[in-house]
Amino acid sequence: MTERSANIKAEMKAKTMRRFLLSQKHIVYTEPLEIRAGTTVDVLYNPSNTVLNGKPEVWFRCSFNLWMHPSGALPPQKMVKSGDGPLLKATVNVPPDAYMMDFVFSEWEEDGIYDNRNGMDYHIPVSDSIETENYMRIIHIAVEMAPVAKVGGLGDVVTSLSRAVQDLGHTVEVILPKYDCLNQSSVKDLHLYQSFSWGGTEIKVWVGRVEDLTVYFLEPQNGMFGVGCVYGRNDDRRFGFFCHSALEFILQNEFSPHIIHCHDWSSAPVAWLYKEHYSQSRMASTRVVFTIHNLEFGAHYIGKAMTYCDKATTVSPTYSRDVAGHGAIAPHREKFYGILNGIDPDIWDPYTDNFIPVPYTCENVVEGKSAAKRALQQKFGLQQTDVPIVGIITRLTAQKGIHLIKHAIHRTLESNGQVVLLGSAPDHRIQGDFCRLADALHGVYHGRVKLVLTYDEPLSHLIYAGSDFIIVPSIFEPCGLTQLVAMRYGSIPIVRKTGGLYDTVFDVDNDKDRARSLGLEPNGFSFDGADSNGVDYALNRAIGAWFDARDWFHSLCKRVMEQDWSWNRPALDYIELYHAARKF
């Protein structure tokens, strides 16, 4: 099973790399598409889709190995027409020691307007090089990390992004507070690494392995992280102290990382503390990258980090546009990018998942999901009938569209479907409201609906596998992982068009061209607005397709499983961003 799973992952990775190379085809691509060292390649460029549209000349500037090739940059080359269309061409001899080709375009030989991909430059990997890539050392400073200290999606991202970048050959480490509530059973070989003094207290440093990553846990002896929880206890002071002590730990150990990556308001202080106290130290060549996971919290800290960081991201392209006018971001838009989150394909893998009854891939998705559906119905006492199941897996907060969730439950039941909801509310009033709703629904629709008002990750695996649809009607959603996991398990997402939901779910009726432009096929149902009419529009089409076009529905389940929503592509984008940060 392990070998089969590894083969599936390798095939998906190769397919994603090809899609990565084709993703800019409307602007630039190469012939051949995959470049080999020691060969000749043509670069084809369409200036009509760039800032160089209408310029009488376009000049091509190229080098290799992230502009650090020993022979330096090639002389600027005037591009020539390629055929009758708008395409221009330049021919390049790729040296045998090139592992990356780097290039930009300009309107004049010496200067003028540049198309440098918004400061990122164009980079294409080169295979068969006699030289090895200069790998980076990246340290994440964060207050969450799955599964040892996970509260929300931030913890998942820190772990899975780190693993994906490490898989590409880079050295990646994480620095985390040593909470007393740490899930230590998920840390391998945890042991005391050293102690150092800072800020008037001794700080013990522990080291261990979490999901194959090296993690340093800082434990100040003033009890700051012995309060029984991650958040909710004088957080500004605790996390500010942690950020400064993490930087001090890096300095005293002479780690000299190429990149320090900090996340959200909770480790935002890293950005300005580094610039104020460490940028003139032996860490002077380090660059700081900052990721905003949710702008709803700590906007002041986020704005200050945006000022001081070298590059900043948020977790989807659409969310980056949605928040670009925010006062914390608008003055720094030139260094702000949207990169989609991914999911960890090892954690979310229906072929190796111990929480579902039958392992399956896209080849036997119908059989696998049928077995999971029966197990789900049995577990919750639902009728063992052939009807669609709509799953809802969410935190019950205003952001997640509570009124739309309630409407979707009722609409599904009216349409002869079944509903399973898994989720809890941090607000006790909302939790109480859903407890009352559960009592009412379980009485009226006995055997057709189950609301489980808690957090239970193993159970979520069975719901993803056993549901036909997963609905995510968020009012706003920076990225969202729920719809990505759903597709990994062959469940069809039904989403509101916002943030990362818009970037990852392409409506089967309305988004064919948008999907095709990204090299994808439509993969779900979506709706505009934030009222019941929008939910009905998407839900009615979805359930109708299940009842009336079952073969087509099954082919859609297979299709969404074949799409790659892992960190394969985002990791490549982050590495390009890290390289861009190091240019300055």
N, C-alpha and C positions, 0 to 999 in steps of 0.2 A: 504493500500500500504506500509506503514511504517513497519508493522509487517512482511509482505512478504519479504521485502527487508532485514530486520534484520535476518530472518530465512535463506535467501540465504547466507548472510555474515557469519553467524554462521557455516553453513555447509561447506563453503569454508575454514573457519579458522580451523575446525576440520580436513579437508582433508589435509590442508597444514601442520598441526602439524604431521600428520601421515607420510607425505612425508619427513618432517624434520627428523623424527626418522629413516626413511629408507635411507636417503641420503648418509649415510656412510656405507651402508650395505656391500659394497665390502671390507670394512675394519673391521667394528664392528657393532654388533647389539645385541639385547637382546631377550630372550624368557622368558616370553611373551614380545611382543614389547612395550606395554605400562605398565610401572612399577607402582605398588601400594605399599604404605607404609605398613609395617608389613607383607610382603610376601617374598618369596625366588625367586631369579631371576638368570638365567644363562647368562653370558656375553660371546659371541662368537666372536673370533678375528681371522683375516686372516693376519698373519705377512708377507706373500709373497707380499703384496701390500704396504709395509711400510719399514722404515729404518731397521727394525728387520728381514728382509728377510734372511733366511739361518742361523739364530742364533740357537744354539743347545737347548737353554732354553729361555722361555719368562716368566717374572714375572709380576703379576697383582697387582697394588697398587690402593687402593680405599678409599674414604671417602664420606661424605655427606655434603650437605648444603654449597657448595662452600669451601670445606676443613675446615669448621669452626664448624663441629659437636662436641658437648661436649665430646663425647667419643674418639675424635681424629681419626686418620687414622687407618684402619684395618691393621693387619700384612700382609706383602707381601705374595702373594700366587702364587706358581708355577702353571702355566696353564697346562692342560692335553689335550691330543688329543680328538677330537670330531668326531668320524666316520673315514672314510678312506681318506678324503680330507685334505686340509691344515688347516682347522679350529681348533683352540684351545679353551678350555672352562675353565671358572672359575665360581664358584657358590657363591652367596652373599645373606646374610640375610639382608633385608632392614628394618631398625628400624622404629617404628611407627611415629617418629618425623622427618623423612627425607622428604624434599620437592625437593631435587636435589641429584642425584648420580654423583660423580666426580671420574674420574680414568685416569691413564696413564699406560704405559707398559714399561718394561725395560729388558735388556738382562741378568742382574744378580740380585741376591736378594738385594744386597746393593747399586749397582751403575751401571756404564756402560752406553751404549747408551740408550737413552729414545725415545719412541714415545709418544710425548705429544702434538700432533696435532699442530706442529709449534708454541709451546708456549701457545696455547689456552687451552690445556687439553680437555678431553672428558667430556661432561656434558649431562645427560639425566633427564628431569623433572620427578618427582614422584608425583602421585596423592594421594588423601585421607590422607594427612599428618595431624597429630594433631598440627603441628607447622606451623606458617605462614612464608613466605619468608621475608628476610630482604631486603626491597625495597630500591632502590637508589634514591638520589636526583641528577638530571642532569640539568645543565644550558648550553644552547647554546648561544654563543656570535657570532652574525652574522650581516651583513649589509643589507641582504635581507630577506624578509619573505612574502610569499603569504597569502592573497591578499593585504596586507597593503603597502608593498614596494617590489614589484616583478619586476625584470628586465629579469631574465632568470630562468633556471631550479633550480638554487641554492635556490631561494625563495620557490619553491614548495617543495624541499627536507626538508628544515628546518621545515616547517609546518607539512608535512605529516609524516616524521620520528618521530618528537616530539609527535604527536598525537598517533602514533602506539605504541611507548614505554610507553606513559602515559596510554594507554588502558590496558597494561599488569601490571598495578598497581604501576608503579614508578612515582615519582614526577618530572615533567619536566617543566622548565621555559625557557624563551627566553629574552635576552637583545638585544635591537635594538636601533640605533640612532632615535631621533625624528625629521625626516625630515619635512621641511615645505610642501613637496609634498606628505606627507603620506595620504593614503586612509583611512581617519578617520571614514568613514561610516561603515567600516568593523571591527571597534574596539568597543566592548561593555563595558559600564561602565568605560570609560576613565576618570581618575581623578588624581590630583596631589598627589603624594605619599610622597615625601620629597624633600629637597634640601641638597646638600653638596658642599663643596669647594675642588677643586683639580686643579692643574696645573694653578694656578693663575686666575681661573674663578669660578663662581657659576654654578653648574650643577643641573638643575631641573630634578627630576625623576617622570615620569608619569607611571601609571599602568592601565592595562585594560585586557580584554579577547579577544583573536583572535582565532577563530575556537576551542573554549573550552580550550585554553592554556593561562596561565598567562604570560603576556609580560610586561617587564619594558622598557620604552622609555627614553633614556638619552638626555637631551636638554641643552647643554652648552650655557651659556648666551653670549658667544663671537660670536654667529651667524654662527658657523662653519657648521651647517647643515641646514641653511636657504638660500640655493643657488639654489633652484628650481629643483634639480635632485638628484639622488642617486650617480651616477658616473660622472666624468668629471671636477671636480673642486678641484685641489690640493689634490687628493685622498690619497696619501701616508701620508701626514700630518694629514688630517682629520681622517682617519681610525686608524692611530697609536694613536692619542689622544683618540679616542673612546675606543679602546681596553684597554688602561691603565686605563681610568676612569671607565670602566665596572668592571675591577678587583678591583679597589679601592672601588667601590660601594658594591661589594660582601663582601670585607673585613670589611668595616665599619658597615655592617648590620649583620655580623657574620652568614652568610648563610651556610658556610662550606659544599659545595656540594661534593658529592663523585666524580663526573666527570664534568669537563668543556670541552665542545665540540666546537671547532672553525673550520671555513670553509674557504678554498681557501686563496689566498694571502691577501684578504681584512681584515680577522681577524686572520691571521697567527701570528701577533705580540703577541697575547695572550700567545702563547707557550713559547716564551723566556722571555717575561715580567713577567710571573708567576714564572718561574725558577729563574730569577734574583732578583725579589723584594718580592715574596710572599711565596716561598716554605719553608721558615723558620718561617712563621707567624702561626696564628691559622688555616690557610688553608693548613697546611703542609700535611694532608692526602689526599688532592684533587689530582686527576690525570687528565692529559690533553690529550684529543683525538683530532686528526686533520684529516679533510677530504679534499682531493684534488678533486675538481669537474672538473677542466680543467687545465692541466699543461701549456697551451699556454700562460697564463698570470701570471706575477709576479713570475718567477722561482726562483729569488734570495730570496724572502720572503718565498717561499715554502720550499726551501732548508734549510733555517735557522729554520723554524718551525719543519721540519723533525728531525733536530738535537736535539731539546729540548723537543718535545712531548713524551709521554709515549707509545702511540700506534697511528698508522696512517692508514687511509684507502683511497681508491679511489672507484669509483662508479660502477665498474664491475670487475670480475676476469680477463677477457681478457685484459682490459685496464691496469690493474695492471701489467700484464706481458709485455705489449707493452712498458710501461714507466719505467720498473724496472732498465734499464741500464742508465737512465738519471742521469746526475751529481748531481741533487738535491736529488735523491732517492737512488741510488746505494749503498752509504755507510750505509744506514739504512734499508736495505731490510728485516732484521730479525724482524722488528716491523711494516711491511707494508703489508696490506691485501686488497683484492678486495671484496667488498660487493655490490651486485646489488642494485640500486635504485628500488623503487616501485612507484605505483601510489595510490592516495587516492580514495578508492572505493566509498566514499560518494560524492565526487565532480564529478567523472566520473562513473555514474551509469545510463545506458539506461532505467532502470525501474522507476527511480524517476526524470529523466532529464526534466526540464521545457522548454528546448530549442529544443526539438524534438516533432513531432506530436503524435506519439503513443508510450507508454511505452512498453518495451519488455525485455525478459530474453532469455536465450539459448533455452527455450521451444518454443517461438514464434518469433525467430530471423528473419525468412524469411518474415513474415508479417510486423514486426516492421521496418525492413530495407527497405522493399518495400515502405512503407508509407513515410519514411524519404527521400528515393530517389526521389519520386514524388515531395515532398516539396522542395528539393534542386534544382531539375530541374526547378520547377516553379519560385523559387526565382530568379534564374539567367537567366531565359529565354532560358533554354536549351530545346532541342526537347524532348517531352515526349515519348521516345522510349525505348524499352527493350534492352539496350546495357550496357556493363560494364562501371562504372565510376571509374576512378583513381583519388584519392585525394592526394594533396600535401599540407602539413601544416608545414611551416618551416620559420626560419630566412634565408634570402637570403645572405649568406656569403660563402666565399671560402670553409670553413670547410664542408659545407652542400652539396658540389658537384654541383655547379651551371651548369657546362657544361652537367652533367648527368641528371639534372632536365630538362634542355631544350630538350635534346634528348628524354627523357621519354615522354614529352608532344607530340612531333612530332610522335614518334613511336606509342603511344596510338591512336592518331587521324588517322594515317595510317591503324590501325587495327580495325577501325570502333568503337572505344570507345569514351567516353567523358572524359574531364579533368576539375577539379576544383582546382585552386591553391589559397591558402591563405598565405600571407607572405609579409614581408617588409625587406628592406635592410638598415642597418645603414650607408652604404657608398652610397652617393647620386649618384655616377656614376653607381653603380649596380642597384639602384632604377630606374634611368632614362633608363637604358638598358631594364629593364623588362617592363617599361611603353611603350616603343616602341614595344617590343615583343607583349604585350597585344593588342595594336592597330592593329598590323598586323594580329595576330591570330583571333581576334574578327571579322575582315573583311573577311578573307579567310574561316574560319570555323565557321561562324555565327550559333549559336544555338548548338554548340558542345563543346565549351571551354569557361571558364571564369577564368580570373586572377584577384584576389582581392588583391591589393598591399597595405595592411595595417595589423594591429594587431587587431583581433576581437575575443575574447575568446568565447562569446556566439555563434558566427557563426561557430567556429571550432567544436562545439558539433554537429551541423547539418551535417557538412562535414564528421566527423567521422562516424556518423550513416548512412548517405545516400550514402557513397562511398562503392564500392565493394572491392577496394584495396587502401591501403595507401603506397606510395613509399617513402623510406628514403635512398637515395644513398650517404650517407655521406662519405667524404674522411677519416675522423676519427670521432669517436663518443664515448666519455668516457662511457656513458650509453645509453642515449636516452630515452625519455619518449613517444615519438610519436608512436612508434611501440607497446608499452604496452597499451596505450589508444586505439589504433586501435583495438587490440584484445578484449579489454573490450567491444567494440561496435560491435564485430562480423565482422570487416573489416580485410581482409587478408594482412599482411605486405609483402612488397617486399623490400629487404634491401641489402646493400653491406656488405660483411662479414668483420666487423671491430668492435673492442671494445665491448660495450654492445649489439650491434645489433647481433653480433655472439653468445653472451651468451643467448639471449632470442628468437631468431628466428631460427627454425630448418627446413631446406628445405624438402619439401614433397617427393622429389626424392632422395636426397643425404645424409640426416641427420637422417635416421631412427634409426640407432644404437646409435648415439650420444644422441638423444632425449631419447631413452629407458633407457640409462645408468643413466639418471637423473629422471626417473620415469615420463617422458612426452611423448606426441605424437607429430609428426611433425606439424608445424603450419604456414608455409609460404613459400615464395620463396626467394632465395638469390643468390648472384653472387660474383665472385672474380673480381680483376682488377678494373681499374678506367676509362674504356673506353666504347664506345657505344656497343661493342660486349657483354660485361657483362650485361649491362642493357637489351639488346635484349634477352639474354638467359633467364633471369628471367621473363621479361615482356611477352614474347611470350608464355611461358608455362602457366603463370597465366591467360592471356586473352583467350588462347586456352582452358584451363580447364573450364572457365566461359561459353564459347560458346558450347563446346562439351561434358561436363560432369557436367551438372547443378546440378543433385542430389548429386554427390560427393562434388561439391563446397559448396552446402548448408550444408552438414554434416561437412565440414571443418569450416564453419562459427560458427556452434554450438560448435564444439570442442574448438576453440580458446576462446570462451566466458566462457567455463567451466574451463579454466586454470587460476590459481591465480597469477597475477602479481602485487598484492597489496603489502603493507608493512608487511603483516603477517610474511613471512619468513625472510626478511631482518631485521625486528625488533628483532627477536630472535638472529640473527647473531650479531647485534650490542650489545645486552645485554651481549652475551658471550664475546665480545671484551671488553666491559666496565669491566666485572669481571676480565678478564685477565690483564687489565691495573692496577687494584687495587691490584693484587698479589705482585707487585714490591715495 
